[in-house]
Amino acid sequence: MTLQELLTKLRKMAEGIDASQTDFLAVQVNLTDVNPGTFYIEVKDHKINIEPYEYNDRNCAITMTMPNFNKLIDGKLDPVAAFTFGKLKVDGDIGKALEFAKLVKR
């Protein structure tokens, strides 16, 4: 899967996510096995925006491989377990990373 295919998948998923309980959340995702492999997911004014750029004022950045990220968004990889076993690294606010994980599960 290419980064563009992943972004298309995420945008389709975002259409079905209720972000009404989230005021602001900015998570940068760094995929270690894709070049370029950086994009961000932002929730602002209860709307989800996904763009293939770095986000300088992010709440946190998560780093993982593309296969593990796909498992995460498909609900096949628990984010806490992924973090515990080193499959997911968080730079920044871990609470916001957990908020992102809950948003994806909705």
VENRA-V396858 format. One record per helix or strand of 2 or more residues. SS is the DSSP state (A for helix, B for strand). FROM is the first residue (numbers start at 1). LEN is the number of residues. Records with the same first field share a line. If there is no record, write none. Layout:
SS: FROM-LEN + FROM-LEN
//
This chain:
A: 3-13 + 66-8 + 79-6 + 94-12
B: 24-8 + 38-7 + 47-5 + 60-5 + 89-4
//
